[in-house]
Amino acid sequence: MPVIYTDLQDKVVLLTGIGQVPQDYDQEIWGNGAATAKVLSQSGAKIFGCDIDLASAELTKKRVEEEVKNARIDVVKTDVTKRADVTELVKKCMDLHGRIDVLVCNVGKSAPGGPAEMSDEVWQSQLDVNLTSAFLCTGQVLPIMEKQKSGSVILLSSITGKGFAGRSHIGYSTTKAAIVNMGQTLGVRYAPHGVRVNVVVPGLMHTPLVARLAFEYSNGDYEGTVRKRAASVPLGRMGTAFEVAQAIAFLSSDEASSYITGTQIVVDGGMTSVVDRPS
């Protein structure tokens, strides 16, 4: 049974990265954005979601409406790396609902390589998607929440932002580390105005993005690669998007997390607590 936060009833949630496209090799997995839309809808929140791929956003809307009775969800196409798009996104949400109670910044892009191998274009693209998007969205929404004297902002990072995770993805790890600092800085800055800002830090989650990377590195043995990744987690399995979504729901609820700001919830099955020792 889902955890229901009654204070989220009728709250307006602006959610970026709501779309997902099921992978051919694993049709049942949900992405973090789609799972968040479902979990928050179960608590009665009104979801205003966006994605750069409108078809994938509409797929999420359809899935949530099929699985959650009386779900209220609207989706639009938005490129959250562009200021004009973000301005229009926030305007549409405000025109429809008149307020924004929760902002969830959930977009991500990863490419392999370090500074010696990665092109300027690939580096910049990851900065734009992973970091600039959060900068633009918070820049538009925080003044609204400040006027409301209430609000919760949740940014999505990754355990790769806390240390080396076995492969060099310098653009992804650098931007995800920056997201942690952004959450700390904004959490302190807006605390006097009744606005909380926190970061959720997922580990090895079985989401479409991670599944795609696992498939690419699997050399034809996708299931074996998934099992190997699961074995590296102290809890013995990869997490699900719904476990990330539950952390987001907790931070969205003022009743549940009213004294929590400027910090992180790590959802990683214990991975960041492991100290590797020589064999």
C-alpha positions as CSV (number, residue, x, y, z in Angstrom):
1,M,0.0,0.0,0.0
2,P,1.3,3.5,-0.8
3,V,2.1,6.0,1.9
4,I,-0.5,8.7,1.8
5,Y,0.3,12.2,2.9
6,T,-3.0,13.9,3.6
7,D,-1.6,17.4,3.5
8,L,-0.6,16.9,-0.2
9,Q,-4.3,16.8,-1.1
10,D,-4.9,19.6,-3.7
11,K,-1.3,20.7,-3.6
12,V,0.2,21.8,-6.9
13,V,3.3,20.0,-8.0
14,L,5.5,21.2,-10.9
15,L,7.4,18.2,-12.0
16,T,10.1,18.2,-14.7
17,G,11.2,15.1,-16.6
18,I,7.8,13.4,-16.2
19,G,8.0,11.4,-19.4
20,Q,9.4,8.0,-20.0
21,V,9.5,5.5,-22.8
22,P,9.5,1.8,-21.8
23,Q,12.6,0.0,-23.0
24,D,12.1,-3.0,-25.4
25,Y,14.1,-5.2,-23.1
26,D,12.2,-4.2,-19.9
27,Q,8.7,-2.9,-20.4
28,E,7.6,-2.7,-16.8
29,I,10.1,-0.3,-15.2
30,W,9.1,3.2,-14.4
31,G,11.3,6.3,-14.4
32,N,11.7,8.6,-11.4
33,G,9.5,11.3,-12.9
34,A,6.7,9.0,-13.9
35,A,6.8,7.2,-10.5
36,T,6.8,10.5,-8.7
37,A,3.7,11.6,-10.6
38,K,1.9,8.4,-9.6
39,V,2.9,8.5,-5.9
40,L,2.0,12.2,-5.5
41,S,-1.3,11.6,-7.3
42,Q,-2.1,8.9,-4.8
43,S,-1.9,11.6,-2.1
44,G,-4.3,13.8,-4.0
45,A,-1.8,16.3,-5.4
46,K,-2.4,18.1,-8.7
47,I,0.5,17.3,-11.1
48,F,1.7,19.8,-13.7
49,G,4.4,17.9,-15.6
50,C,6.7,18.6,-18.5
51,D,9.1,16.8,-20.7
52,I,11.1,17.6,-23.8
53,D,9.3,14.6,-25.4
54,L,5.6,15.3,-25.2
55,A,4.6,11.8,-26.3
56,S,6.5,10.3,-23.4
57,A,4.9,12.8,-21.0
58,E,1.4,11.8,-22.4
59,L,2.3,8.2,-21.8
60,T,3.0,8.9,-18.2
61,K,-0.3,10.8,-17.9
62,K,-2.1,7.9,-19.4
63,R,-0.5,5.3,-17.1
64,V,-1.1,7.4,-14.0
65,E,-4.7,8.1,-14.8
66,E,-5.3,4.3,-15.4
67,E,-3.7,3.4,-12.1
68,V,-4.8,6.2,-9.8
69,K,-8.5,7.0,-9.3
70,N,-9.3,10.7,-9.8
71,A,-5.7,11.6,-10.7
72,R,-5.3,15.2,-11.8
73,I,-2.4,15.6,-14.2
74,D,-1.5,18.0,-17.0
75,V,1.5,17.7,-19.2
76,V,3.3,20.1,-21.6
77,K,6.3,20.0,-23.8
78,T,9.2,22.0,-22.3
79,D,13.0,22.2,-22.9
80,V,14.1,23.0,-19.4
81,T,17.6,24.0,-20.6
82,K,16.0,27.1,-22.2
83,R,15.0,30.1,-20.2
84,A,12.1,31.1,-22.5
85,D,10.7,27.6,-22.2
86,V,10.9,27.5,-18.4
87,T,9.3,30.9,-18.2
88,E,6.4,29.7,-20.3
89,L,6.2,26.5,-18.3
90,V,5.8,28.3,-15.0
91,K,3.3,30.8,-16.5
92,K,1.1,27.9,-17.8
93,C,1.2,26.3,-14.4
94,M,0.3,29.5,-12.6
95,D,-2.4,30.4,-15.1
96,L,-4.0,27.0,-14.5
97,H,-3.6,26.6,-10.7
98,G,-2.6,30.1,-9.3
99,R,0.2,28.7,-7.1
100,I,3.1,26.2,-7.0
101,D,3.5,24.2,-3.7
102,V,6.1,21.7,-4.8
103,L,8.8,21.9,-7.4
104,V,10.6,18.6,-8.4
105,C,13.6,19.1,-10.7
106,N,14.0,15.7,-12.3
107,V,16.0,15.6,-15.5
108,G,19.3,13.9,-16.2
109,K,21.7,13.1,-18.9
110,S,24.9,11.0,-18.7
111,A,27.8,10.3,-21.1
112,P,31.0,8.3,-20.5
113,G,34.4,9.9,-20.4
114,G,36.7,12.2,-18.6
115,P,38.0,15.7,-19.6
116,A,40.7,14.2,-21.9
117,E,38.1,12.2,-23.9
118,M,34.9,14.2,-23.8
119,S,34.1,16.8,-26.4
120,D,33.1,20.4,-25.4
121,E,29.7,19.8,-26.8
122,V,29.0,16.6,-24.8
123,W,30.3,18.3,-21.6
124,Q,28.1,21.4,-22.1
125,S,25.0,19.3,-22.9
126,Q,25.3,17.6,-19.6
127,L,25.8,20.8,-17.7
128,D,22.7,22.3,-19.5
129,V,20.4,19.3,-18.8
130,N,21.6,18.4,-15.3
131,L,22.5,21.8,-13.7
132,T,21.3,24.7,-15.8
133,S,17.7,23.2,-15.8
134,A,17.6,23.3,-12.0
135,F,19.1,26.8,-12.0
136,L,16.4,28.1,-14.4
137,C,13.5,26.3,-12.7
138,T,14.4,27.3,-9.2
139,G,15.0,30.9,-10.4
140,Q,11.4,31.1,-11.7
141,V,9.6,29.2,-8.9
142,L,11.4,30.3,-5.7
143,P,10.1,33.9,-5.9
144,I,6.6,32.5,-6.2
145,M,7.1,30.3,-3.1
146,E,8.7,33.3,-1.3
147,K,5.5,35.3,-1.9
148,Q,3.4,32.4,-0.7
149,K,5.6,32.0,2.3
150,S,5.6,28.3,1.7
151,G,6.8,25.6,-0.6
152,S,9.1,22.6,-1.1
153,V,11.7,22.2,-3.7
154,I,13.3,18.8,-4.4
155,L,16.3,18.4,-6.6
156,L,17.5,15.1,-7.9
157,S,21.2,14.3,-7.6
158,S,23.0,10.9,-7.7
159,I,25.5,8.9,-5.7
160,T,28.0,9.6,-8.5
161,G,28.0,13.2,-7.1
162,K,29.4,11.9,-3.8
163,G,32.3,9.9,-5.2
164,F,33.7,7.7,-8.0
165,A,31.2,5.0,-8.9
166,G,33.4,2.8,-11.0
167,R,33.2,4.5,-14.4
168,S,34.3,7.9,-15.5
169,H,31.2,10.1,-16.3
170,I,32.8,13.4,-15.5
171,G,30.0,15.6,-16.8
172,Y,27.3,13.7,-14.9
173,S,29.2,13.3,-11.6
174,T,30.3,16.9,-11.6
175,T,26.8,18.3,-12.2
176,K,25.2,16.0,-9.7
177,A,27.8,17.1,-7.0
178,A,26.8,20.7,-7.9
179,I,23.1,19.9,-7.3
180,V,23.9,18.8,-3.7
181,N,25.6,22.2,-3.1
182,M,22.7,24.0,-4.8
183,G,20.3,22.4,-2.4
184,Q,22.3,23.3,0.6
185,T,22.7,26.9,-0.5
186,L,19.1,27.5,-1.5
187,G,17.8,25.6,1.6
188,V,19.6,28.1,3.9
189,R,18.8,31.1,1.7
190,Y,15.0,30.5,1.6
191,A,14.5,29.0,5.1
192,P,13.5,32.4,6.5
193,H,10.7,32.6,3.9
194,G,9.1,29.3,4.8
195,V,10.5,27.5,1.7
196,R,12.3,24.2,2.1
197,V,14.9,23.0,-0.5
198,N,16.3,19.4,-0.3
199,V,18.0,16.9,-2.5
200,V,17.2,13.2,-3.2
201,V,20.3,11.2,-4.0
202,P,19.5,7.9,-5.8
203,G,21.9,5.0,-6.1
204,L,21.6,2.1,-8.5
205,M,18.0,2.3,-9.4
206,H,16.2,0.1,-12.0
207,T,14.9,3.0,-14.2
208,P,14.8,3.3,-18.0
209,L,17.9,5.5,-17.9
210,V,20.0,3.0,-15.9
211,A,18.5,0.1,-17.8
212,R,19.6,1.6,-21.0
213,L,23.2,2.1,-19.7
214,A,23.2,-1.5,-18.4
215,F,22.0,-2.7,-21.8
216,E,24.7,-0.8,-23.6
217,Y,27.4,-2.2,-21.4
218,S,26.0,-5.8,-21.2
219,N,27.6,-7.3,-24.4
220,G,24.3,-9.1,-25.0
221,D,23.8,-10.3,-21.4
222,Y,21.4,-7.7,-20.0
223,E,20.0,-9.9,-17.3
224,G,23.5,-10.9,-16.2
225,T,24.6,-7.3,-16.0
226,V,21.5,-6.4,-13.9
227,R,22.3,-9.2,-11.5
228,K,25.9,-8.1,-11.2
229,R,24.9,-4.6,-10.5
230,A,22.4,-5.7,-7.9
231,A,25.0,-7.8,-6.2
232,S,27.2,-4.7,-5.6
233,V,24.4,-3.2,-3.4
234,P,24.5,-4.1,0.3
235,L,20.7,-4.7,0.2
236,G,21.3,-7.1,-2.6
237,R,19.1,-5.5,-5.2
238,M,18.7,-2.4,-7.3
239,G,16.2,0.1,-6.2
240,T,13.0,1.2,-8.0
241,A,11.8,4.5,-9.1
242,F,9.0,4.2,-6.6
243,E,11.5,4.2,-3.7
244,V,12.9,7.5,-5.1
245,A,9.4,8.8,-5.5
246,Q,8.5,8.0,-1.8
247,A,11.5,10.1,-0.7
248,I,10.3,12.9,-2.9
249,A,6.8,12.6,-1.4
250,F,8.1,12.7,2.1
251,L,10.0,15.9,1.4
252,S,7.0,17.3,-0.4
253,S,4.9,16.9,2.7
254,D,5.1,19.7,5.3
255,E,3.6,17.5,7.9
256,A,6.2,14.8,7.4
257,S,9.3,17.0,6.8
258,S,8.6,20.5,8.1
259,Y,12.0,20.7,9.9
260,I,14.1,19.3,7.1
261,T,15.9,21.7,4.7
262,G,19.2,22.1,3.0
263,T,20.1,18.5,3.2
264,Q,19.9,15.2,1.3
265,I,18.1,11.9,1.5
266,V,20.3,9.1,0.0
267,V,18.3,6.3,-1.5
268,D,21.0,3.8,-2.4
269,G,20.6,0.5,-0.5
270,G,23.7,1.3,1.5
271,M,26.2,1.8,-1.3
272,T,27.7,5.0,-0.1
273,S,28.4,3.5,3.3
274,V,30.7,0.8,1.8
275,V,34.5,1.1,2.2
276,D,36.3,-1.0,-0.4
277,R,39.2,-3.0,1.1
278,P,42.0,-4.8,-0.7
279,S,41.3,-8.5,-1.2
